[in-house]
């Protein structure tokens, strides 16, 4: 009987130590992700110009000016190019991402966006902003062009 008591006491102490060692909690920091804004009202296309080139197939060269009338910087702006026929019907739709930041109150001039492989029937283009990510301003506060 005494031997059984000692055995159970030793076994109980071992089990108690095992339950005391609880798993450790690990805390990790994650990178801040951008907030995506669909069709931001304060980011506008101030001017756009499209030139269709018909050398080896049909390609388009675009000049676009983006104006940020808001108080937050935008980056990763996604533009949508809708190509129209002479009858005004949509013949092709393409997207283009702008990686430069557009600071509050600034104008970003994109001088040479080229899109190739367009249908021959494309004669005009409509350009719109699909979305933009709210981004951080560059550390020196200067516009990235």
Secondary structure, 3 states (H helix, E strand, C coil): CHHHHHHHHHHHHHHHHHHHCCCCCCCCCCCCCCEEEECCCCEEEEEEEEEEECCCCEEEEEEEEEEECCCCCEEEEEEEEEEECCCCCEEEEEEEEECCCECCCCEEEEEEEEEEEECCCCCEEEEEEEEEEECCCCCCCCCCC
